[in-house]
Amino acid sequence: MFHHDRQLTLLLGILLPLAFACSQSPAEGTSTARIIVEETPPNYVRLTEEEMATSNLAVAPAIRGEFRRFRNFQGIVGANEHALAEVTTVVRGRVMAVHADLGQEVKTGQLLAVLSSSDLGTAQSTYLKTNANLHVAQHAATRATRLLAGNGIGSGENQRRQGEMIRLRAENREARDHLRLLGMSRAEVNRLNREHTLHSYVSIEAPFNGRVIARNLTRGEVVETTAKLFVVADLSEVWVTANIPESDIPFIGHDPAKPQFVEVRVLAYPNQVFQGTITYVGDILDQVTRTMRLRIELPNPHRLLKPQMYAAIRVYSEPEPDVLMVVERAVQRVGNRTFIFVQRQAGLFEARDVKLGDSNGQRIKALEGLQEGEQVVEDGAFVLRSELLGKQM
């Protein structure tokens, strides 16, 4: 009996460990299988569902489309010189009144200032004298013609009087033209003929609708004919001028029949893009700076652009069709390696080496290593990059 119990004990000692081992083997086998499935190649990164939910990855297909490069240049906003007037005076005079101020909107013919000029008074007096002399000479010539018909005078005297009338007529015309050059209108000259009253006041008027952007006179001062009294500009359209480096000249079109549009930004309105047209391209380069002169015309209906503002100009190249490209932020660079992350399946990403071409700051050409339609990680790639670098350490 004792011997039988001892055999039973030995048998249980052998079977119980085996039973325990057998009960554990499925779990161990499952764990081993999970590790094999989740193991990924060195250039792949796998994220769990929880990691995908918190990584903020954005994936989009690689596309083909129209690709355009651009260049940025610095420029200066200025007035349209075709609608800019430097208002001067043709006579020396004293400023009696100023009717326009800096920044004021003016209309065509609006009175800007009034000068008192002794030169104008002298010119009016001369004109009236030539009028009087011409009147006397005309009567004398008419009388001589009648006397000659009645043999009252000789032909020589008649010719002398006719010649005197012609000379005084020329002097009178010259004096009248001088008044017009001094700024008197035809109506003012006619008034002088009627009233014979000197008016030595000179009216300074706006040449067209615009804004006074400069005023250089004060009441009581004496101004010369060389003085620039006002500058009036129509700022409904402005110019932006820039100097383009020689290496970037190919970005500038030279066909007058095909206007080239550009983008202009200014510091005052950083989120607003103004559209302009290149209207002048220089024919020669500056010998010192090796740059070419460029002019852009921009509509400015709300007068947001002011002369002397600094401007950033963006000029685009001719578009290249059917180019495979990815967004610039998708590109990863580590040392001499350039790669992007391509999603192979849910949660599995491949670090794909690519050869890239030109960039326009937003998109970059994909020359090799990528096919159209492949899913590229555009945002959040830093998470994958960190995981990839961690595996390779």
Residue pairs with C-beta under 8 A, 6 or more apart in sequence:
38 46
40 46
40 348
42 391
42 392
43 350
43 351
43 352
43 388
44 344
44 348
44 349
44 350
44 351
45 341
45 348
45 349
45 351
45 384
45 387
45 388
45 391
46 347
46 348
46 349
47 55
47 347
47 349
47 383
47 384
47 387
48 347
49 347
51 383
52 346
52 347
55 380
55 383
55 384
56 379
56 380
57 377
57 379
57 380
57 381
57 383
57 384
58 377
58 378
58 379
58 380
59 343
59 375
59 376
59 377
59 378
60 327
60 375
60 376
60 378
61 372
61 373
61 374
61 375
61 376
62 324
62 325
62 326
62 366
62 370
62 371
62 372
62 373
62 374
62 376
63 324
63 325
63 372
64 322
64 323
64 324
64 325
64 372
65 322
65 323
65 325
66 319
66 320
66 321
66 323
67 319
67 320
67 323
67 325
67 358
67 360
67 363
67 365
68 316
68 317
68 318
68 319
68 320
68 360
69 251
69 316
69 317
69 358
69 359
69 360
70 251
70 314
70 315
70 316
70 317
70 360
70 361
71 248
71 251
71 314
71 315
72 312
72 313
72 314
73 242
73 243
73 244
73 248
73 294
73 312
73 313
73 315
74 242
74 310
74 311
74 312
74 313
75 240
75 241
75 242
75 264
75 294
75 296
75 310
75 311
75 312
75 313
76 240
76 241
76 242
76 308
76 309
76 310
76 311
77 238
77 239
77 240
77 266
77 305
77 306
77 307
77 308
77 309
77 310
77 311
78 238
78 239
78 240
78 241
78 307
78 308
79 213
79 233
79 234
79 235
79 238
79 239
79 307
80 233
80 234
80 235
80 237
80 238
80 239
80 297
81 239
83 208
83 210
83 233
83 234
83 236
83 237
84 231
84 232
84 233
84 234
85 207
85 208
85 210
85 231
85 232
85 233
86 228
86 230
86 231
87 112
87 204
87 206
87 207
87 228
87 229
87 230
87 231
87 232
88 225
88 226
88 227
88 228
88 229
89 115
89 183
89 202
89 204
89 223
89 225
89 227
89 229
90 181
90 182
90 183
90 225
91 115
91 117
91 119
91 120
91 182
91 183
91 202
91 225
92 117
92 119
92 222
92 223
92 224
92 225
93 115
93 116
93 117
93 118
93 119
93 120
93 202
93 222
93 223
94 115
94 116
94 117
94 220
94 221
94 222
94 223
95 113
95 114
95 115
95 217
95 218
95 219
95 220
95 221
95 222
95 223
96 114
96 115
96 116
96 201
96 219
97 113
97 114
97 219
98 112
98 113
98 215
98 217
98 218
98 219
99 110
99 111
99 112
99 113
99 114
100 106
100 110
100 111
100 112
100 113
100 206
100 212
100 215
100 230
101 212
101 215
102 212
102 213
102 214
102 215
103 211
103 212
103 213
104 211
104 212
105 209
105 210
105 211
106 112
106 206
106 209
106 210
106 211
106 212
106 232
107 206
107 209
108 206
108 207
108 208
108 209
109 205
109 206
110 205
110 206
111 203
111 204
111 205
112 204
112 205
112 206
112 212
112 229
112 230
113 204
113 217
113 229
113 230
114 201
114 202
114 203
114 204
115 201
115 202
115 204
115 223
116 200
116 201
116 202
117 182
117 200
117 201
117 202
118 200
119 182
120 179
120 182
120 183
120 184
120 200
120 201
120 202
121 198
121 200
123 175
123 178
123 179
123 182
124 179
124 184
124 192
124 198
124 199
124 200
125 198
126 175
126 178
127 172
127 175
127 176
127 178
127 179
127 189
127 192
128 192
128 196
128 198
130 168
130 171
130 172
130 174
130 175
131 172
131 193
133 168
133 171
133 172
134 165
134 168
134 169
134 171
134 172
137 161
137 164
137 165
137 167
137 168
137 169
138 165
140 161
140 164
140 165
141 161
141 162
141 164
141 165
143 161
144 153
144 157
144 158
144 161
144 162
145 158
145 162
146 152
147 153
147 158
148 154
148 155
148 158
176 189
179 188
179 189
179 192
180 186
180 189
182 202
183 202
183 203
184 192
188 199
192 198
192 199
204 229
204 230
206 232
207 232
208 232
208 234
209 234
210 232
210 233
210 234
210 235
211 232
211 233
211 234
211 235
211 303
212 230
212 231
212 232
213 231
213 232
213 233
213 235
213 307
214 228
214 230
214 231
215 229
215 230
216 227
216 228
216 229
216 230
217 223
217 227
217 229
217 230
223 229
233 307
235 300
235 303
235 305
235 306
235 307
236 299
236 300
236 301
236 303
237 297
237 298
237 299
237 300
238 297
238 298
238 300
238 305
238 307
239 295
239 296
239 297
239 298
240 264
240 276
240 295
240 296
240 298
240 311
240 313
241 293
241 294
241 295
241 296
242 293
242 294
242 296
242 311
242 313
243 286
243 289
243 291
243 292
243 293
243 294
244 251
244 252
244 291
244 292
244 293
244 294
245 290
245 291
246 285
246 290
246 291
246 292
248 315
249 292
250 317
251 315
251 316
251 317
252 260
252 278
252 281
252 292
252 294
252 315
253 260
253 278
254 281
259 277
259 278
260 277
260 278
260 315
261 275
261 276
261 277
261 278
262 275
262 276
262 277
262 278
262 296
262 313
262 314
262 315
262 316
263 273
263 274
263 275
263 276
263 313
263 314
264 273
264 274
264 275
264 276
264 296
264 298
264 311
264 312
264 313
264 314
265 272
265 273
265 274
265 311
265 312
265 314
266 274
266 305
266 309
266 310
266 311
266 312
267 309
267 310
268 304
268 309
269 304
272 304
274 298
274 305
275 298
275 299
276 296
276 297
276 298
277 296
277 297
277 298
278 294
278 295
278 296
278 315
279 295
279 296
279 297
280 293
280 294
280 295
281 292
281 293
281 294
281 295
282 292
282 293
282 294
284 292
285 291
285 292
286 292
286 293
294 313
296 313
298 305
323 365
324 365
324 366
324 370
324 372
325 363
325 364
325 365
325 366
326 340
326 363
326 364
326 366
326 370
326 376
326 378
327 362
327 363
327 364
327 376
327 378
328 359
328 361
328 362
328 363
328 364
329 378
329 379
329 381
330 340
330 341
330 376
330 377
330 378
330 381
331 338
331 339
331 340
331 354
331 356
331 364
332 338
332 339
332 340
332 341
332 351
332 381
332 385
334 385
334 389
337 353
338 353
338 354
338 355
338 356
339 351
339 352
339 353
339 354
340 351
340 352
340 354
340 370
340 376
340 377
340 381
341 349
341 350
341 351
341 352
341 376
341 377
341 381
341 384
341 385
342 349
342 350
342 352
342 370
342 374
342 375
342 376
342 377
343 349
343 350
343 375
343 376
343 377
344 350
349 377
349 384
351 384
351 388
352 369
352 370
353 369
354 366
354 367
354 368
354 369
354 370
355 366
355 367
355 368
355 369
356 364
356 365
356 366
356 367
357 364
357 365
357 366
357 367
358 364
358 365
359 365
370 376
377 384
